[in-house]
C-alpha cells in the first residue's frame, strides 16, 4: 500500500466526521490513499502542519494567515490549492434594530457593539478592522462585547454570532456584527424577526477556508489532490451528497487575494505577529 496522505481538519461540529469519511472513500476509490486527522482547534492543526505531521490542512482563513506567516519565517511557503465556491467574495454586516437611531458606524461612538468569538475572522477581526478604518477603535471610542464561544474554532460555528444577535434583540447591545449569510439565516429561523432589523454597514469582500499544503508537501502530490477535488461534479449523483455536506457546489483553484482585510486586521488587533506567534493575550483555545 502506498504511503498514507494525511489531511488535518478541525472538529467544530459532529458532521465533520461524516464529511471527511465520505471524502476518504471517494478519494481512495480513485487511488488517492487519503486519511484525515481531527483537531480540537486550528492552532494545534497549524502547528502539526508546520511540523510535517500533515500533508494538507483544511484551514480557516485565520489558520491560513498563521500558517503562511510561520512558513515564511522558516524561509518556506504554504499554498492554498483549492477553495469552495462558498468561500469566495463574502461580506459581513453591521445590524441594528429597525427603530435604532444609528445610521452608520460613526453613530456607534460611545455605544456597545456585539461581535462573535475572539478568533472569528468574519464576526470579529474583519469587523473590528472595518470600524477602525472608519475612525472608531474599541475601548477608546466604543465598547466591544465579544460573544466568545468555542475558542480555537475560528468562528466556524455560528454560536457567537447568534448570541450577539439575540443580545441585540434584548437591548443589551446597540448593534451586532455577523457574516451576511448568517444574517439571512437568523431571519429565516426567527432569531431576527422579519422587518425588525436593518443593516447600517458592510465590510469589503473577503475569502474564507482553503485547502493548504504543508511547507514540504510534494507539488505533484498537491496537484493530484487539487485535480481530484476540482473534478468533482455537482451533476454526479455519487458526488453531490459529499459537496452538499461540505457546503459547496463547485471547487475552485485556491487564491490568497481575499485575505488582505484579515491580514490587516490581524496586525492592527495584534492577534499574530509577523512570524505567526499568538500575541492576543485573551485568546483561550
C-alpha positions in Angstrom: 0.0 0.0 0.0 1.3 3.5 -0.8 2.1 5.9 1.9 -1.0 7.5 3.6 -1.7 11.1 2.7 -2.9 12.9 5.8 -5.1 16.0 5.9 -6.0 17.9 9.1 -9.5 19.2 9.9 -11.0 20.9 12.9 -13.9 19.2 14.6 -16.2 22.2 15.0 -19.4 20.1 14.7 -20.2 16.3 14.6 -20.8 16.5 10.9 -17.1 17.0 10.3 -16.6 13.2 10.7 -19.3 12.4 8.2 -17.9 14.9 5.7 -14.4 13.6 5.7 -15.3 9.9 5.9 -17.2 10.4 2.7 -14.3 12.2 1.0 -12.0 9.4 2.3 -14.0 6.8 0.5 -14.3 8.9 -2.7 -10.6 9.6 -2.9 -9.4 6.1 -2.1 -11.6 4.8 -4.9 -9.6 7.0 -7.2 -6.2 5.7 -6.0 -5.5 8.5 -3.5 -4.6 6.9 -0.2 -6.2 9.6 1.9 -6.9 9.8 5.6 -7.8 12.7 7.9 -6.8 13.7 11.4 -9.2 15.7 13.6 -8.1 18.6 15.9 -10.0 20.4 18.5 -8.6 23.8 17.4 -6.9 25.4 14.5 -3.8 26.4 16.4 -2.9 22.7 17.1 -3.6 21.9 13.5 -1.4 24.6 12.1 1.5 23.6 14.4 1.1 20.0 13.3 1.1 21.2 9.7 4.4 23.1 10.3 6.0 20.0 11.9 5.2 18.0 8.8 2.7 15.7 10.5 0.2 16.6 7.8 0.4 16.8 4.0 -2.6 19.2 3.8 -4.9 21.1 6.2 -8.4 22.3 5.7 -7.8 25.7 7.1 -9.9 28.6 8.2 -8.7 32.0 6.8 -7.1 32.9 10.1 -5.3 29.5 10.2 -4.0 30.1 6.7 -2.7 33.5 7.7 -0.9 31.9 10.6 0.5 29.0 8.6 1.7 31.4 5.9 3.5 33.6 8.4 5.1 30.6 10.2 6.3 29.1 6.9 7.7 32.4 5.7 9.6 32.8 9.0 11.3 29.5 8.1 12.1 30.5 4.6 9.4 28.2 3.2 5.9 28.6 1.9 2.4 27.1 2.0 0.0 27.1 -0.8 -3.8 27.4 -1.0 -4.6 24.8 -3.6 -8.5 24.8 -3.6 -11.4 26.5 -2.0 -15.2 26.2 -2.2 -17.4 28.5 -4.3 -19.0 29.4 -1.0 -15.6 30.6 0.4 -15.2 33.4 -2.1 -16.3 37.0 -2.1 -18.0 37.1 1.3 -19.0 40.2 3.4 -20.0 40.8 7.0 -22.8 43.2 8.0 -23.4 45.5 11.0 -27.0 45.1 12.1 -29.1 47.3 14.3 -32.8 47.2 15.5 -35.1 48.7 12.9 -36.1 51.6 15.2 -32.5 52.4 16.2 -31.2 56.0 15.5 -27.9 54.6 14.3 -27.4 55.2 10.6 -23.7 54.3 10.3 -20.5 53.3 12.1 -19.9 56.9 13.4 -23.2 56.8 15.3 -21.9 54.0 17.4 -19.4 56.2 19.2 -19.8 55.6 22.9 -22.2 52.6 22.4 -21.9 48.8 22.8 -21.3 46.7 19.7 -21.5 42.9 19.6 -19.0 40.6 17.9 -18.6 36.9 17.7 -15.8 34.7 19.0 -12.4 36.5 19.6 -10.9 34.4 16.8 -13.7 34.8 14.2 -12.4 36.5 11.0 -16.0 37.3 9.8 -17.6 38.3 13.1 -14.8 39.9 15.0 -11.4 40.6 13.4 -12.6 42.0 10.0 -15.4 43.9 11.6 -13.0 45.4 14.2 -10.8 46.4 11.3 -13.8 47.9 9.4 -14.7 50.1 12.4 -11.0 51.1 12.8 -10.9 52.2 9.2 -14.0 54.3 9.9 -12.2 56.0 12.8 -13.6 54.0 15.7 -11.3 52.0 17.9 -12.6 49.6 20.5 -12.2 50.6 24.2 -11.4 54.1 23.1 -14.4 55.0 21.0 -16.9 52.3 21.8 -17.4 49.1 23.9 -16.8 45.9 22.0 -18.8 43.0 23.5 -17.4 39.7 22.4 -19.6 36.6 22.4 -16.6 34.4 22.7 -17.6 30.7 22.4 -15.7 27.6 21.2 -12.3 29.1 21.2 -9.9 27.8 18.6 -12.6 27.1 16.1 -12.1 30.5 14.4 -15.8 31.2 14.2 -16.6 28.1 12.0 -19.7 27.6 14.2 -22.3 30.4 14.3 -22.9 30.3 18.1 -21.2 33.6 18.9 -22.9 35.4 16.1 -26.3 34.1 17.1 -25.6 35.1 20.7 -24.7 38.6 19.6 -27.9 38.8 17.5 -30.0 37.7 20.5 -28.4 40.2 22.8 -29.2 43.0 20.4 -32.8 41.9 20.2 -32.9 42.0 24.0 -31.5 45.6 24.0 -28.2 44.5 25.8 -26.1 45.9 22.9 -26.7 48.6 20.3 -25.6 46.7 17.2 -24.2 43.3 16.2 -21.7 42.1 13.5 -22.3 38.9 11.6 -21.5 37.4 8.2 -24.2 38.2 5.6 -25.2 34.6 5.2 -25.9 34.2 8.9 -27.9 37.4 8.9 -30.1 35.8 6.3 -30.2 32.5 8.3 -31.1 34.3 11.5 -34.0 36.0 9.7 -35.2 32.6 8.3 -35.0 30.8 11.7 -36.7 33.7 13.6 -33.8 34.8 15.7 -34.2 38.2 13.9 -37.8 38.7 13.2 -38.7 39.9 9.7 -38.5 43.7 9.5 -37.1 44.0 13.0 -33.6 44.9 12.0 -31.6 46.7 9.3 -28.0 46.8 8.0 -26.0 50.0 8.6 -22.5 49.0 7.4 -21.0 46.3 5.2 -17.4 45.2 5.1 -15.3 44.8 1.9 -15.2 41.4 0.3 -13.1 38.6 1.8 -12.5 34.8 1.3 -12.9 32.0 3.8 -11.5 28.5 4.1 -9.0 26.8 1.8 -7.1 23.5 1.5 -3.5 24.4 2.4 -0.3 22.4 1.7 2.3 21.8 4.4 5.6 23.6 3.7 7.3 20.4 2.3 4.4 18.8 0.5 5.4 17.4 -2.9 4.0 19.8 -5.5 3.0 16.8 -7.7 1.0 15.4 -4.8 -0.7 18.7 -4.2 -1.6 19.0 -7.9 -3.0 15.4 -7.8 -5.2 16.2 -4.7 -6.4 19.5 -6.2 -7.2 17.9 -9.5 -9.3 15.2 -7.8 -11.3 17.8 -5.9 -11.7 20.2 -8.9 -13.0 17.3 -11.0 -15.9 16.7 -8.6 -19.2 17.5 -10.4 -22.5 18.6 -8.8 -24.2 16.6 -11.6 -22.7 13.3 -10.4 -25.2 11.6 -8.1 -22.3 9.9 -6.2 -20.5 13.3 -5.7 -23.4 15.6 -4.9 -24.0 14.4 -1.3 -20.4 15.0 -0.5 -20.5 18.5 -1.9 -23.8 19.2 -0.1 -22.3 18.1 3.2 -19.2 20.3 2.8 -21.4 23.3 1.7 -20.4 23.9 -1.9 -21.4 23.2 -5.5 -18.0 23.8 -7.2 -14.4 23.6 -6.1 -12.2 26.5 -7.3 -8.4 26.8 -7.5 -7.2 28.4 -4.3 -6.3 32.1 -4.1 -4.9 34.4 -1.4 -6.0 37.8 -2.6 -9.2 37.5 -0.5 -7.2 37.6 2.8 -6.0 41.2 2.6 -8.6 42.5 5.0 -7.8 39.8 7.5 -4.1 40.3 7.3 -4.5 44.0 8.1 -6.9 43.1 11.0 -4.5 40.6 12.4 -1.8 43.2 12.5 -3.9 46.1 13.8 -5.6 44.0 16.5 -2.2 42.3 17.3 -3.6 38.8 17.1 -0.5 37.2 15.5 3.0 38.7 15.0 4.9 38.6 11.7 6.2 35.1 12.5 2.8 33.7 13.3 3.2 33.7 17.1 -0.1 34.3 19.0 0.1 37.7 20.6 -3.6 38.1 21.6 -3.4 37.6 25.4 -7.1 37.0 25.8 -7.2 34.2 23.3 -8.1 30.9 25.1 -8.3 27.8 22.9 
